[in-house]
Structures are given as C-alpha cells and as structure tokens.
C-alpha cells in the first residue's frame, strides 16, 4: 500500500521522540488506516494547497493532511506535506518532504 512504510516509520518516530503523550501514540489500527488513506489520496490525487481531513467516529480521533509545494528532484515527484493529528485532547503536527518512489510509494526525503 502506498505510504505504509512511511506512515509506520513516521508513527514510530513520533512515538519515540515525544514518549507516550502524542496523538499518534493513542491511535488505533483503524485510525492509522484512515490517516494512511487520507495521506495517499492527498499526495496522489490532489493539487497543491489541498487539505483533506479524516475522523474515526468510533474513537473520536481525527486529523488532516495538507499537500503543497510539488517539485521534481532528481527525476522524482516530491511534495511538502503537513499532517495534524488529534486524539481527544492531545494534538500533534509535523511537516515532511516526501518523494514518490518508482513503486509508487512516498518516502521521506532529506533533499529539498
């Protein structure tokens, strides 16, 4: 699935960088699936300055994904993406620069 490794590694990094008091550390597998699907849709199907939201009615957790600043870097399509996550009263956000790989997956990149 597009983004599966990226979102998993992002979730893992956020979990350990901020201990256990992050929104994403409270997410259920269904929350993660909604986040991944929203990010994939935003990155693959929408122009710059598009913000998509998601919400899990069962948990009340929610978030948004905003894509912007698309450019080519070394033959790859790359985009800035801003992700916000909410788990009840805990909120978190992060910005990433991601590039689309040959297999269609998006991966965090150091190049900008």
C-alpha positions as CSV (number, residue, x, y, z in Angstrom):
1,X,0.0,0.0,0.0
2,X,1.2,3.5,-0.8
3,X,2.7,5.1,2.3
4,X,2.5,2.1,4.5
5,X,6.2,2.1,5.4
6,X,6.4,5.9,5.5
7,X,3.4,6.3,7.9
8,X,4.6,3.4,10.0
9,X,8.1,4.9,10.4
10,X,6.6,8.3,10.9
11,X,4.3,6.9,13.7
12,X,7.3,5.1,15.2
13,X,9.5,8.2,15.1
14,X,6.8,10.4,16.7
15,X,6.1,7.8,19.4
16,X,9.7,7.7,20.5
17,X,10.6,11.3,20.0
18,X,7.8,12.5,22.3
19,X,7.4,9.5,24.6
20,X,3.8,8.3,25.0
21,X,2.0,11.6,25.1
22,X,1.4,12.1,21.4
23,X,-1.8,11.9,19.5
24,X,-0.5,9.2,17.1
25,X,0.6,7.0,20.1
26,X,-3.0,6.8,21.0
27,X,-4.3,5.8,17.6
28,X,-6.0,2.5,16.9
29,X,-5.1,0.5,13.8
30,X,-8.3,1.9,12.3
31,X,-7.1,5.5,13.0
32,X,-3.8,4.7,11.3
33,X,-5.6,3.2,8.3
34,X,-7.7,6.4,7.9
35,X,-4.5,8.6,8.2
36,X,-2.7,6.5,5.6
37,X,-5.7,6.5,3.2
38,X,-6.1,10.3,3.6
39,X,-2.4,10.9,3.0
40,X,-2.3,8.7,-0.1
41,X,-5.4,10.4,-1.5
42,X,-3.9,13.9,-0.9
43,X,-0.5,13.0,-2.3
44,X,-1.7,11.1,-5.3
45,X,-4.9,12.8,-6.4
46,X,-4.9,16.5,-5.3
47,X,-3.1,19.7,-6.3
48,X,-1.0,21.9,-4.1
49,X,-2.8,23.7,-1.2
50,X,-5.3,20.9,-0.8
51,X,-6.2,19.9,2.8
52,X,-8.1,16.7,3.4
53,X,-9.5,15.6,6.8
54,X,-10.4,12.3,8.4
55,X,-12.2,11.3,11.5
56,X,-12.9,7.9,13.2
57,X,-16.4,8.1,14.6
58,X,-15.7,5.1,16.9
59,X,-12.7,6.7,18.6
60,X,-13.3,10.4,18.0
61,X,-9.7,10.7,16.8
62,X,-9.1,12.9,13.7
63,X,-6.6,14.7,11.6
64,X,-5.8,16.4,8.4
65,X,-3.2,16.2,5.6
66,X,-2.3,19.3,3.6
67,X,-0.1,18.9,0.5
68,X,1.8,21.8,-1.1
69,X,5.0,22.8,-3.0
70,X,5.2,20.0,-5.5
71,X,8.6,19.8,-7.4
72,X,10.8,17.4,-9.3
73,X,14.0,16.4,-7.5
74,X,16.4,14.1,-9.4
75,X,13.6,12.8,-11.6
76,X,11.2,12.1,-8.7
77,X,8.0,14.0,-7.9
78,X,8.3,15.4,-4.4
79,X,5.9,17.3,-2.1
80,X,5.7,19.0,1.2
81,X,3.0,17.6,3.4
82,X,1.7,18.9,6.7
83,X,0.0,16.4,9.0
84,X,-2.1,17.2,12.0
85,X,-3.4,14.5,14.4
86,X,-5.8,14.7,17.3
87,X,-6.6,12.1,19.9
88,X,-9.1,13.6,22.2
89,X,-7.2,16.5,23.9
90,X,-3.8,15.6,22.6
91,X,-2.8,17.3,19.4
92,X,0.3,16.9,17.2
93,X,1.6,18.1,13.9
94,X,4.6,17.6,11.7
95,X,5.8,18.7,8.3
96,X,7.6,16.3,5.9
97,X,9.2,16.5,2.5
98,X,8.3,13.2,0.6
99,X,9.3,11.9,-2.8
100,X,7.4,9.3,-4.8
101,X,9.5,6.1,-5.4
102,X,9.4,4.0,-8.6
103,X,7.0,1.6,-7.0
104,X,4.6,4.5,-6.3
105,X,5.2,4.7,-2.6
106,X,6.0,8.0,-0.9
107,X,9.1,8.2,1.2
108,X,10.5,10.9,3.5
109,X,13.5,12.6,1.8
110,X,16.3,14.8,3.0
111,X,16.5,16.5,-0.4
112,X,14.6,19.7,-0.8
